Amino acid sequence: MNATLIAAAETAAEHTTTLPFSPVVFGVGAFAGLIAMLLVTYAFRSVGTRH
């Protein structure tokens, strides 16, 4: 029983997933997306006061 569990754990450890890009790319992409959302929000800041 233990040998089976150990073998399963070893095979699961071998199948690690790798990221398609560097982690820095994901961080920069998230930052750019948040800045874009900030700019869209900033663009509509005075819509309520005009009407």
N, CA, C and O atoms as a CHARMM CRD file, in Angstrom:
* protein
*
  204
    1    1 MET  N      0.82400  -1.18700   0.00000 PROA 1      0.00000
    2    1 MET  CA     0.00000   0.00000   0.00000 PROA 1      0.00000
    3    1 MET  C      0.87200   1.25700   0.00000 PROA 1      0.00000
    4    1 MET  O      0.64400   2.18000  -0.78200 PROA 1      0.00000
    5    2 ASN  N      1.87000   1.28100   0.88200 PROA 2      0.00000
    6    2 ASN  CA     2.74100   2.44500   0.93500 PROA 2      0.00000
    7    2 ASN  C      3.57000   2.58700  -0.32800 PROA 2      0.00000
    8    2 ASN  O      3.81300   3.70000  -0.79300 PROA 2      0.00000
    9    3 ALA  N      4.00100   1.47700  -0.88100 PROA 3      0.00000
   10    3 ALA  CA     4.80300   1.53100  -2.09700 PROA 3      0.00000
   11    3 ALA  C      3.98800   2.10700  -3.25300 PROA 3      0.00000
   12    3 ALA  O      4.51300   2.85600  -4.07600 PROA 3      0.00000
   13    4 THR  N      2.72700   1.76000  -3.31000 PROA 4      0.00000
   14    4 THR  CA     1.86200   2.28700  -4.35600 PROA 4      0.00000
   15    4 THR  C      1.66900   3.79100  -4.19900 PROA 4      0.00000
   16    4 THR  O      1.70400   4.53100  -5.18200 PROA 4      0.00000
   17    5 LEU  N      1.46600   4.24000  -2.97000 PROA 5      0.00000
   18    5 LEU  CA     1.29400   5.67500  -2.72500 PROA 5      0.00000
   19    5 LEU  C      2.57100   6.45300  -3.02400 PROA 5      0.00000
   20    5 LEU  O      2.52100   7.55500  -3.57100 PROA 5      0.00000
   21    6 ILE  N      3.70600   5.87900  -2.66600 PROA 6      0.00000
   22    6 ILE  CA     4.97800   6.54300  -2.93500 PROA 6      0.00000
   23    6 ILE  C      5.22200   6.63700  -4.44200 PROA 6      0.00000
   24    6 ILE  O      5.68100   7.66800  -4.93400 PROA 6      0.00000
   25    7 ALA  N      4.91300   5.55700  -5.17600 PROA 7      0.00000
   26    7 ALA  CA     5.08300   5.57200  -6.62600 PROA 7      0.00000
   27    7 ALA  C      4.15400   6.59900  -7.27200 PROA 7      0.00000
   28    7 ALA  O      4.55200   7.29500  -8.20600 PROA 7      0.00000
   29    8 ALA  N      2.93300   6.69500  -6.78300 PROA 8      0.00000
   30    8 ALA  CA     1.99300   7.67100  -7.33200 PROA 8      0.00000
   31    8 ALA  C      2.46100   9.09500  -7.03900 PROA 8      0.00000
   32    8 ALA  O      2.32500   9.98200  -7.88200 PROA 8      0.00000
   33    9 ALA  N      3.01300   9.31300  -5.84200 PROA 9      0.00000
   34    9 ALA  CA     3.50700  10.64100  -5.49900 PROA 9      0.00000
   35    9 ALA  C      4.71500  11.01500  -6.34200 PROA 9      0.00000
   36    9 ALA  O      4.86800  12.17600  -6.72200 PROA 9      0.00000
   37   10 GLU  N      5.56200  10.06000  -6.63700 PROA 10     0.00000
   38   10 GLU  CA     6.73800  10.33900  -7.46700 PROA 10     0.00000
   39   10 GLU  C      6.34300  10.69000  -8.89600 PROA 10     0.00000
   40   10 GLU  O      6.90800  11.60700  -9.49200 PROA 10     0.00000
   41   11 THR  N      5.37700   9.96400  -9.44300 PROA 11     0.00000
   42   11 THR  CA     4.95200  10.26800 -10.81400 PROA 11     0.00000
   43   11 THR  C      4.22000  11.60200 -10.86500 PROA 11     0.00000
   44   11 THR  O      4.32600  12.32500 -11.85600 PROA 11     0.00000
   45   12 ALA  N      3.47900  11.93800  -9.81600 PROA 12     0.00000
   46   12 ALA  CA     2.79200  13.22700  -9.79200 PROA 12     0.00000
   47   12 ALA  C      3.79700  14.36400  -9.66800 PROA 12     0.00000
   48   12 ALA  O      3.59000  15.43900 -10.23100 PROA 12     0.00000
   49   13 ALA  N      4.87600  14.13800  -8.94100 PROA 13     0.00000
   50   13 ALA  CA     5.89000  15.17800  -8.78200 PROA 13     0.00000
   51   13 ALA  C      6.64900  15.41900 -10.08700 PROA 13     0.00000
   52   13 ALA  O      7.13900  16.52300 -10.32600 PROA 13     0.00000
   53   14 GLU  N      6.74700  14.40200 -10.92100 PROA 14     0.00000
   54   14 GLU  CA     7.46100  14.55700 -12.19000 PROA 14     0.00000
   55   14 GLU  C      6.66500  15.38500 -13.19700 PROA 14     0.00000
   56   14 GLU  O      7.25500  16.01800 -14.07300 PROA 14     0.00000
   57   15 HSD  N      5.35600  15.39100 -13.08800 PROA 15     0.00000
   58   15 HSD  CA     4.50200  16.07400 -14.05400 PROA 15     0.00000
   59   15 HSD  C      4.16900  17.48200 -13.57300 PROA 15     0.00000
   60   15 HSD  O      3.00400  17.82200 -13.36500 PROA 15     0.00000
   61   16 THR  N      5.17800  18.26900 -13.40400 PROA 16     0.00000
   62   16 THR  CA     4.94600  19.64100 -12.99400 PROA 16     0.00000
   63   16 THR  C      4.58700  20.48100 -14.20500 PROA 16     0.00000
   64   16 THR  O      5.04900  20.21500 -15.31500 PROA 16     0.00000
   65   17 THR  N      3.77700  21.47600 -13.99400 PROA 17     0.00000
   66   17 THR  CA     3.39200  22.35600 -15.09000 PROA 17     0.00000
   67   17 THR  C      4.37000  23.52500 -15.16200 PROA 17     0.00000
   68   17 THR  O      4.82200  24.04400 -14.14000 PROA 17     0.00000
   69   18 THR  N      4.67800  23.91600 -16.36100 PROA 18     0.00000
   70   18 THR  CA     5.56900  25.05100 -16.56300 PROA 18     0.00000
   71   18 THR  C      4.75800  26.20900 -17.14100 PROA 18     0.00000
   72   18 THR  O      3.81400  25.99900 -17.90300 PROA 18     0.00000
   73   19 LEU  N      5.12200  27.38800 -16.78500 PROA 19     0.00000
   74   19 LEU  CA     4.43900  28.56700 -17.28800 PROA 19     0.00000
   75   19 LEU  C      4.86300  28.84600 -18.72500 PROA 19     0.00000
   76   19 LEU  O      6.02400  28.63100 -19.07500 PROA 19     0.00000
   77   20 PRO  N      3.94700  29.31800 -19.55600 PROA 20     0.00000
   78   20 PRO  CA     4.33200  29.61100 -20.94000 PROA 20     0.00000
   79   20 PRO  C      5.22900  30.83800 -21.06200 PROA 20     0.00000
   80   20 PRO  O      5.95600  30.98000 -22.04500 PROA 20     0.00000
   81   21 PHE  N      5.18200  31.73000 -20.06100 PROA 21     0.00000
   82   21 PHE  CA     6.00400  32.93400 -20.06300 PROA 21     0.00000
   83   21 PHE  C      6.70400  33.04400 -18.72100 PROA 21     0.00000
   84   21 PHE  O      6.40600  32.29900 -17.78700 PROA 21     0.00000
   85   22 SER  N      7.61800  33.96100 -18.63700 PROA 22     0.00000
   86   22 SER  CA     8.28300  34.24700 -17.37400 PROA 22     0.00000
   87   22 SER  C      7.27800  34.86900 -16.40700 PROA 22     0.00000
   88   22 SER  O      6.36400  35.56800 -16.84300 PROA 22     0.00000
   89   23 PRO  N      7.42600  34.63200 -15.12000 PROA 23     0.00000
   90   23 PRO  CA     6.49900  35.24900 -14.15200 PROA 23     0.00000
   91   23 PRO  C      6.49700  36.76900 -14.21300 PROA 23     0.00000
   92   23 PRO  O      5.49700  37.39900 -13.87300 PROA 23     0.00000
   93   24 VAL  N      7.59600  37.36100 -14.63900 PROA 24     0.00000
   94   24 VAL  CA     7.65500  38.81400 -14.76700 PROA 24     0.00000
   95   24 VAL  C      6.68200  39.29300 -15.84100 PROA 24     0.00000
   96   24 VAL  O      6.07500  40.35500 -15.69600 PROA 24     0.00000
   97   25 VAL  N      6.52800  38.52700 -16.91000 PROA 25     0.00000
   98   25 VAL  CA     5.60900  38.89800 -17.98300 PROA 25     0.00000
   99   25 VAL  C      4.17300  38.92400 -17.46300 PROA 25     0.00000
  100   25 VAL  O      3.39900  39.81000 -17.82700 PROA 25     0.00000
  101   26 PHE  N      3.81500  37.96500 -16.62000 PROA 26     0.00000
  102   26 PHE  CA     2.47500  37.95300 -16.05400 PROA 26     0.00000
  103   26 PHE  C      2.26300  39.16500 -15.14500 PROA 26     0.00000
  104   26 PHE  O      1.18700  39.76200 -15.14600 PROA 26     0.00000
  105   27 GLY  N      3.27000  39.52100 -14.38400 PROA 27     0.00000
  106   27 GLY  CA     3.16400  40.69400 -13.51500 PROA 27     0.00000
  107   27 GLY  C      3.02000  41.97900 -14.29800 PROA 27     0.00000
  108   27 GLY  O      2.19300  42.82700 -13.96300 PROA 27     0.00000
  109   28 VAL  N      3.82200  42.12800 -15.34000 PROA 28     0.00000
  110   28 VAL  CA     3.74900  43.33900 -16.16800 PROA 28     0.00000
  111   28 VAL  C      2.41400  43.38700 -16.90400 PROA 28     0.00000
  112   28 VAL  O      1.82900  44.46100 -17.04200 PROA 28     0.00000
  113   29 GLY  N      1.93100  42.26300 -17.37100 PROA 29     0.00000
  114   29 GLY  CA     0.63500  42.21800 -18.04800 PROA 29     0.00000
  115   29 GLY  C     -0.50800  42.58500 -17.11400 PROA 29     0.00000
  116   29 GLY  O     -1.41700  43.32000 -17.50100 PROA 29     0.00000
  117   30 ALA  N     -0.46800  42.08000 -15.89300 PROA 30     0.00000
  118   30 ALA  CA    -1.50400  42.42100 -14.90900 PROA 30     0.00000
  119   30 ALA  C     -1.44200  43.90400 -14.57100 PROA 30     0.00000
  120   30 ALA  O     -2.47600  44.56400 -14.46200 PROA 30     0.00000
  121   31 PHE  N     -0.24800  44.42000 -14.40700 PROA 31     0.00000
  122   31 PHE  CA    -0.09200  45.84300 -14.10500 PROA 31     0.00000
  123   31 PHE  C     -0.62600  46.69600 -15.24700 PROA 31     0.00000
  124   31 PHE  O     -1.32300  47.68300 -15.01400 PROA 31     0.00000
  125   32 ALA  N     -0.30200  46.32000 -16.48100 PROA 32     0.00000
  126   32 ALA  CA    -0.77900  47.08000 -17.64300 PROA 32     0.00000
  127   32 ALA  C     -2.30100  47.01500 -17.74100 PROA 32     0.00000
  128   32 ALA  O     -2.94400  48.01000 -18.07500 PROA 32     0.00000
  129   33 GLY  N     -2.87600  45.85500 -17.45300 PROA 33     0.00000
  130   33 GLY  CA    -4.33400  45.73500 -17.48000 PROA 33     0.00000
  131   33 GLY  C     -4.99800  46.59800 -16.42500 PROA 33     0.00000
  132   33 GLY  O     -6.01900  47.22900 -16.69600 PROA 33     0.00000
  133   34 LEU  N     -4.44100  46.63600 -15.23600 PROA 34     0.00000
  134   34 LEU  CA    -4.99800  47.47100 -14.17500 PROA 34     0.00000
  135   34 LEU  C     -4.86200  48.95900 -14.49900 PROA 34     0.00000
  136   34 LEU  O     -5.76900  49.73900 -14.21000 PROA 34     0.00000
  137   35 ILE  N     -3.74900  49.35200 -15.09100 PROA 35     0.00000
  138   35 ILE  CA    -3.56700  50.74900 -15.48800 PROA 35     0.00000
  139   35 ILE  C     -4.57400  51.11700 -16.58000 PROA 35     0.00000
  140   35 ILE  O     -5.11300  52.22300 -16.57300 PROA 35     0.00000
  141   36 ALA  N     -4.83100  50.20300 -17.51300 PROA 36     0.00000
  142   36 ALA  CA    -5.82000  50.46200 -18.56500 PROA 36     0.00000
  143   36 ALA  C     -7.20600  50.64900 -17.95700 PROA 36     0.00000
  144   36 ALA  O     -7.93600  51.55600 -18.35700 PROA 36     0.00000
  145   37 MET  N     -7.57800  49.80400 -16.99500 PROA 37     0.00000
  146   37 MET  CA    -8.86900  49.96400 -16.33900 PROA 37     0.00000
  147   37 MET  C     -8.93600  51.27500 -15.55200 PROA 37     0.00000
  148   37 MET  O     -9.98700  51.91300 -15.49100 PROA 37     0.00000
  149   38 LEU  N     -7.82400  51.66700 -14.95900 PROA 38     0.00000
  150   38 LEU  CA    -7.77400  52.93900 -14.24300 PROA 38     0.00000
  151   38 LEU  C     -8.00100  54.10800 -15.19400 PROA 38     0.00000
  152   38 LEU  O     -8.73400  55.04200 -14.86800 PROA 38     0.00000
  153   39 LEU  N     -7.38000  54.06000 -16.36300 PROA 39     0.00000
  154   39 LEU  CA    -7.53700  55.14400 -17.33100 PROA 39     0.00000
  155   39 LEU  C     -8.96400  55.21800 -17.87200 PROA 39     0.00000
  156   39 LEU  O     -9.48100  56.31300 -18.09500 PROA 39     0.00000
  157   40 VAL  N     -9.60500  54.07100 -18.08500 PROA 40     0.00000
  158   40 VAL  CA   -10.99900  54.07400 -18.53800 PROA 40     0.00000
  159   40 VAL  C    -11.88600  54.67200 -17.45500 PROA 40     0.00000
  160   40 VAL  O    -12.77100  55.47400 -17.75100 PROA 40     0.00000
  161   41 THR  N    -11.65600  54.29000 -16.21400 PROA 41     0.00000
  162   41 THR  CA   -12.43100  54.85000 -15.10500 PROA 41     0.00000
  163   41 THR  C    -12.18900  56.34100 -14.98800 PROA 41     0.00000
  164   41 THR  O    -13.13200  57.09600 -14.74900 PROA 41     0.00000
  165   42 TYR  N    -10.98000  56.77700 -15.14700 PROA 42     0.00000
  166   42 TYR  CA   -10.63400  58.19500 -15.05300 PROA 42     0.00000
  167   42 TYR  C    -11.26900  58.99800 -16.18700 PROA 42     0.00000
  168   42 TYR  O    -11.62200  60.16300 -16.00500 PROA 42     0.00000
  169   43 ALA  N    -11.41200  58.38200 -17.34300 PROA 43     0.00000
  170   43 ALA  CA   -11.99300  59.08300 -18.48500 PROA 43     0.00000
  171   43 ALA  C    -13.46400  59.40600 -18.25700 PROA 43     0.00000
  172   43 ALA  O    -13.96700  60.38400 -18.81000 PROA 43     0.00000
  173   44 PHE  N    -14.16100  58.61200 -17.45900 PROA 44     0.00000
  174   44 PHE  CA   -15.58400  58.82200 -17.22500 PROA 44     0.00000
  175   44 PHE  C    -15.85300  59.45500 -15.86100 PROA 44     0.00000
  176   44 PHE  O    -16.94400  59.28500 -15.31600 PROA 44     0.00000
  177   45 ARG  N    -14.90300  60.16700 -15.30700 PROA 45     0.00000
  178   45 ARG  CA   -15.04400  60.69300 -13.94900 PROA 45     0.00000
  179   45 ARG  C    -16.07500  61.80500 -13.83800 PROA 45     0.00000
  180   45 ARG  O    -16.65000  61.98300 -12.76400 PROA 45     0.00000
  181   46 SER  N    -16.33400  62.55800 -14.89800 PROA 46     0.00000
  182   46 SER  CA   -17.24700  63.69200 -14.78400 PROA 46     0.00000
  183   46 SER  C    -18.55900  63.49300 -15.55200 PROA 46     0.00000
  184   46 SER  O    -19.27700  64.46300 -15.79600 PROA 46     0.00000
  185   47 VAL  N    -18.87300  62.28700 -15.92500 PROA 47     0.00000
  186   47 VAL  CA   -20.08900  62.03400 -16.70400 PROA 47     0.00000
  187   47 VAL  C    -21.32600  62.32800 -15.85200 PROA 47     0.00000
  188   47 VAL  O    -22.31700  62.84600 -16.36600 PROA 47     0.00000
  189   48 GLY  N    -21.28000  62.01000 -14.58000 PROA 48     0.00000
  190   48 GLY  CA   -22.44300  62.23400 -13.71400 PROA 48     0.00000
  191   48 GLY  C    -22.72300  63.69800 -13.44900 PROA 48     0.00000
  192   48 GLY  O    -23.87100  64.06000 -13.19000 PROA 48     0.00000
  193   49 THR  N    -21.72900  64.53900 -13.50400 PROA 49     0.00000
  194   49 THR  CA   -21.93800  65.95100 -13.21700 PROA 49     0.00000
  195   49 THR  C    -22.42900  66.72100 -14.44000 PROA 49     0.00000
  196   49 THR  O    -22.95700  67.82400 -14.29000 PROA 49     0.00000
  197   50 ARG  N    -22.27500  66.18500 -15.62000 PROA 50     0.00000
  198   50 ARG  CA   -22.70200  66.87400 -16.84700 PROA 50     0.00000
  199   50 ARG  C    -24.20300  66.77200 -17.06700 PROA 50     0.00000
  200   50 ARG  O    -24.78300  67.61700 -17.74900 PROA 50     0.00000
  201   51 HSD  N    -24.84200  65.75300 -16.50200 PROA 51     0.00000
  202   51 HSD  CA   -26.26200  65.53200 -16.77500 PROA 51     0.00000
  203   51 HSD  C    -27.08100  66.03800 -15.62800 PROA 51     0.00000
  204   51 HSD  O    -28.30900  65.94800 -15.65800 PROA 51     0.00000
